[in-house]
Amino acid sequence: MNADELIPLKQSTYSVLLALGDEELHGYAIMQAIAEMTGERETILPGTLYAALARMVDEGLVEEREGPAEESSIELTSPNILRRAGWGP
């Protein structure tokens, strides 16, 4: 894969990926992590977050896990992220 085939990440997608790191988090925890990472200089609104998560699930970048009491969490799908970055097969 060459650089011309890579799709640039939106700021919201990039922020969510950084917030997730190696963790599985629910939406509110992702919002808190983004604020904490940036020293409260940046936040992500719920509508923006959930639109980004829906897009990321569709693209295979993250997976949604159903939890108790309808609380779901999100985790990264490493192979797809590496492919998107041009580092994987």
C-alpha positions in Angstrom: 0.0 0.0 0.0 1.4 3.4 -0.9 0.6 6.8 0.6 -1.8 7.6 -2.2 -4.1 4.8 -1.1 -4.2 5.9 2.6 -7.3 7.7 3.8 -6.5 10.6 6.1 -8.1 10.3 9.6 -10.5 12.9 10.8 -9.5 14.7 14.0 -12.3 13.0 15.9 -11.2 9.5 14.7 -7.6 10.3 15.6 -8.6 11.5 19.1 -10.7 8.4 19.7 -7.9 6.1 18.6 -5.4 7.8 20.9 -7.9 7.7 23.8 -8.5 4.0 23.4 -4.9 3.0 23.3 -4.8 -0.5 24.7 -8.0 -0.1 26.6 -11.6 -1.0 26.1 -13.7 2.0 27.1 -17.3 3.1 27.0 -18.3 6.4 25.3 -18.2 8.7 28.4 -14.8 7.3 29.4 -13.5 8.1 25.8 -14.8 11.7 26.2 -13.0 12.0 29.6 -9.8 10.4 28.2 -9.6 12.9 25.3 -10.1 15.9 27.7 -7.5 14.5 30.1 -5.0 13.8 27.2 -5.2 17.4 26.1 -5.2 19.0 29.5 -8.9 20.0 29.0 -7.9 22.0 25.9 -10.0 19.8 23.6 -13.2 18.0 24.1 -15.4 15.9 22.0 -19.2 16.3 22.1 -21.4 13.2 22.4 -22.9 13.6 18.9 -19.4 13.9 17.3 -18.1 11.0 19.4 -20.9 8.6 18.5 -20.9 9.6 14.8 -17.1 8.9 14.8 -17.6 5.5 16.6 -20.3 4.4 14.2 -18.0 5.3 11.2 -15.1 3.5 12.9 -17.2 0.4 13.5 -18.3 0.4 9.8 -14.6 0.8 8.7 -13.5 -2.1 11.0 -11.2 0.1 13.1 -13.0 -0.6 16.4 -15.4 -3.2 17.7 -18.4 -2.6 19.9 -18.8 -5.0 22.9 -22.2 -5.3 24.6 -22.0 -5.1 28.3 -24.4 -5.4 31.3 -27.3 -3.0 31.5 -27.0 -2.0 27.9 -23.6 -0.4 28.5 -21.3 -1.1 25.6 -17.6 -0.5 25.2 -15.3 0.0 22.3 -12.0 -1.6 21.5 -9.5 -1.3 18.7 -9.1 -3.8 16.0 -5.3 -3.7 15.6 -5.0 -5.4 12.1 -7.3 -3.0 10.5 -5.7 0.0 12.1 -2.3 -1.1 10.9 -3.6 -1.7 7.4 -5.2 1.7 7.4 -1.9 3.3 8.5 -0.1 1.4 5.7 1.9 -0.9 8.1 0.0 -4.1 7.6 -0.7 -6.5 4.8 
